[in-house]
Amino acid sequence: MNLRPLCLAISLIAALIAPLHAGGKAGDKAAVSFHLETEATDNPKMIFPQDVNGRTKYFRRVPEISVNDIVAFGPFPSGEGEDFGVAFKLKPNAARRLSAISNANQGKWMAAAVNGRVVDGVIIDKQVDDGFIIIWKGISLAEINQYDKLVPRIGAEKKKD
């Protein structure tokens, strides 16, 4: 029996699922990713369903923007209880990518996932050219503390390793 196709299939499935889960050490809780809305007819292994305002929408598993694209962040109170929102400043190449994505996909949803759970979503209503992407709610203080270990706050100097 040839196990190579089975191993390749398992590797592919792991790669598809990985963007929605926190990576790194067990205590590392700083994963964040942004996923674009797609069609329900897309490959079921490449999408995930999410309830949005009482309707099921489908989003790409592979994120458009991830934690690797972030250079700084700024938390703020969400105004909806004890949680926070966060503005993320993107690297220049990610900012250009977000600009192109937001220009080409107006009217679609963008879902924000933190540590594997969808916490927020927005409808893309215009092109985003400022290099910032925002999660408006759903971030805990513990997650903000983890982001502090990952990247500097907006306006602060970059941390030295």
C-alpha angles and dihedrals in degrees: 000000000000109000095183096090090048092050091048091050092050091048091050093049091048090051091051095049096042098078091064095053132068112257132208127036124001091256094048106107103161103105117133129168139170120218128197123226115252139172125289088231093065119107104298091222090058099050140054130204123237131180110240117182091333095313128098113243126182126227135190114259091215107075125233090211127021141175090276089065095058125098101171142358142203123202124207135177110272095217090228100093132290098342130092141223123223134209112209122203110214132217112257095257091048090048090055090047091051090049092054094043093049092047094051098041107046111156093030127107126250114203122205118214124193119192091343099311125102107238104168145359139195137196111242102237101165143004113287109221103157098082094241130114121189138207105200099197147356102066118128126216089245090057091049089053089053091050087052088061092048107045137359125263116263107277094019124109119262113267117250117232 
